[in-house]
Amino acid sequence: SKLPVIYINTDEAVGETYVAGTMAMQGNSTYTTENTDFYFGDVYLKLRGNSTKYREKAPYKIKLGSSCDLFNMGESRHWVLLANDIDHTLIRNKLVYDFSKAIGASYAAESLNVVLIMNNKYQGVYQLCEQLRVDEERVDIFDWEELAKDAATMITNVKAETEGLNSKDAKTFRE
């Protein structure tokens, strides 16, 4: 293949919950062992998307057994394989991802087209992408959800002390 190849083998059918498997990678003329860390090891994957996960060519969410810098896109355990099943040219998403990066968008996900071989069967060309997540290496933004949990706990503690809430009522109030 002129594209890099990802090989994934599982003992179970991939569905709504993670299934265990193994993953190996093969480079091409651009991605070689001299300039790329290839991942060989445990992987957990599940179907991804809402309506697209039910299409013939399904997208996947991948969680590696350990963090790896796949094809020089940054180190992480969390990745996605977009099927781009609706776009038969396989250009639209890749073009937008690359364009966003080129114009300096504050966060533009890295991506790379790869061939997917799953359980020794050719699945087609997929777009390997960074999983969008709040993380210093991905989308580096303040985690308001964690702050909200901390604030709710503090307010509940004050209310419990001043108004004598029992633990059951305090838990309900905090939630």
C-alpha distance (Angstrom), angle and dihedral (degrees) to the residues before:
residue distance angle dihedral
S1 . . .
K2 3.78 . .
L3 3.81 87.2 .
P4 3.81 124.2 68.3
V5 3.81 112.2 -95.4
I6 3.80 128.9 -136.2
Y7 3.79 117.6 -159.9
I8 3.80 117.7 -161.4
N9 3.79 125.2 178.9
T10 3.81 124.3 -172.1
D11 3.79 133.7 175.4
E12 3.81 92.3 -145.8
A13 3.78 135.2 48.3
V14 3.80 112.0 -95.3
G15 3.79 112.8 -112.6
E16 3.80 143.2 144.8
T17 3.82 94.2 -45.3
Y18 3.78 129.1 53.4
V19 3.80 118.0 -84.4
A20 3.78 123.5 -166.1
G21 3.76 123.9 -117.0
T22 3.76 145.1 136.9
M23 3.78 129.2 -96.2
A24 3.80 133.6 -158.8
M25 3.78 130.9 177.6
Q26 3.78 135.1 -147.0
G27 3.77 122.3 -162.9
N28 3.78 132.7 -150.3
S29 3.80 135.5 -147.3
T30 3.84 90.8 -60.2
Y31 3.80 98.9 42.2
T32 3.80 112.2 48.2
T33 3.79 135.4 157.3
E34 3.81 87.8 -98.6
N35 3.82 94.8 61.5
T36 3.82 105.1 20.3
D37 3.80 136.7 58.5
F38 3.79 106.6 -136.2
Y39 3.80 117.7 -152.2
F40 3.79 119.1 -131.2
G41 3.78 114.0 171.2
D42 3.77 150.7 61.1
V43 3.78 120.2 -11.3
Y44 3.80 135.4 179.7
L45 3.77 119.3 -155.5
K46 3.77 141.2 175.5
L47 3.77 138.1 173.4
R48 3.79 115.0 -78.6
G49 3.80 134.3 -155.5
N50 3.75 135.2 35.1
S51 3.79 112.4 -99.8
T52 3.82 94.5 0.7
K53 3.80 94.2 65.0
Y54 3.80 89.0 69.2
R55 3.81 95.0 54.5
E56 3.79 121.8 103.8
K57 3.82 91.6 -104.2
A58 3.80 103.0 47.3
P59 3.83 127.5 -160.1
Y60 3.82 119.9 -128.2
K61 3.78 139.4 -150.2
I62 3.79 111.8 -143.4
K63 3.79 128.7 -158.6
L64 3.80 113.1 -171.4
G65 3.80 121.9 -145.0
S66 3.81 88.1 -120.4
S67 3.79 135.3 9.1
C68 3.77 116.2 -83.2
D69 3.80 136.6 173.5
L70 3.81 97.5 -123.9
F71 3.80 110.6 -155.9
N72 3.82 91.5 -20.1
M73 3.83 93.3 -64.3
G74 3.81 95.9 126.7
E75 3.77 132.7 -78.4
S76 3.79 118.0 -72.8
R77 3.79 143.8 127.7
H78 3.82 93.3 -136.2
W79 3.82 122.5 79.0
V80 3.80 139.2 149.2
L81 3.77 134.0 -142.6
L82 3.80 108.5 -149.4
A83 3.79 113.0 -155.8
N84 3.82 95.2 -158.7
D85 3.80 84.5 -158.1
I86 3.80 93.7 160.3
D87 3.83 92.9 51.4
H88 3.80 105.0 67.2
T89 3.81 91.2 -177.2
L90 3.83 90.8 59.9
I91 3.81 86.8 -144.9
R92 3.83 109.2 98.7
N93 3.82 101.5 73.3
K94 3.80 94.4 36.4
L95 3.81 91.3 49.4
V96 3.81 92.9 50.5
Y97 3.82 92.5 46.7
D98 3.81 91.5 50.1
F99 3.82 93.3 43.1
S100 3.82 91.8 51.1
K101 3.78 90.1 53.1
A102 3.83 92.5 45.8
I103 3.81 93.9 53.6
G104 3.80 91.6 48.5
A105 3.80 100.7 -109.3
S106 3.81 109.2 -173.5
Y107 3.76 89.0 -114.6
A108 3.77 123.0 14.7
A109 3.79 118.0 167.6
E110 3.77 118.2 -126.9
S111 3.80 116.2 -123.9
L112 3.77 141.4 174.9
N113 3.80 133.0 -170.5
V114 3.80 111.6 -120.1
V115 3.78 138.4 170.6
L116 3.82 114.0 -113.3
I117 3.79 121.2 -147.7
M118 3.80 110.0 -175.8
N119 3.79 120.9 -174.0
N120 3.82 89.0 -13.5
K121 3.82 92.9 -55.3
Y122 3.80 125.6 114.3
Q123 3.82 108.5 -116.6
G124 3.79 99.0 178.2
V125 3.78 138.2 -113.4
Y126 3.80 114.4 -31.1
Q127 3.79 132.7 -177.9
L128 3.81 109.9 -121.2
C129 3.81 107.6 -150.9
E130 3.72 141.1 174.0
Q131 3.79 111.4 -98.6
L132 3.80 107.0 -113.6
R133 3.79 104.9 -120.3
V134 3.76 139.4 144.9
D135 3.81 101.6 -97.8
E136 3.80 137.3 124.9
E137 3.82 89.1 -111.0
R138 3.82 94.2 45.2
V139 3.81 125.1 24.2
D140 3.80 102.0 -2.8
I141 3.81 103.3 -158.9
F142 3.78 134.3 134.5
D143 3.82 113.0 -85.3
W144 3.82 101.9 -125.0
E145 3.80 92.1 173.4
E146 3.81 92.0 63.6
L147 3.82 90.6 46.9
A148 3.82 90.2 50.8
K149 3.83 90.9 52.8
D150 3.80 90.9 49.8
A151 3.82 91.7 48.1
A152 3.81 92.0 48.2
T153 3.81 90.2 51.7
M154 3.80 92.5 49.5
I155 3.83 93.3 47.6
T156 3.81 90.6 47.3
N157 3.81 91.6 50.6
V158 3.82 91.5 52.1
K159 3.80 91.5 46.1
A160 3.82 90.9 48.2
E161 3.83 91.0 51.9
T162 3.82 96.2 44.3
E163 3.79 99.6 37.6
G164 3.81 101.1 26.9
L165 3.82 98.8 -120.3
N166 3.79 113.9 -174.1
S167 3.82 116.9 -127.5
K168 3.83 94.1 -99.9
D169 3.83 93.4 51.7
A170 3.82 90.9 42.9
K171 3.82 90.8 53.7
T172 3.80 91.3 49.6
F173 3.81 91.5 47.2
R174 3.84 92.4 49.0
E175 3.81 92.9 50.2
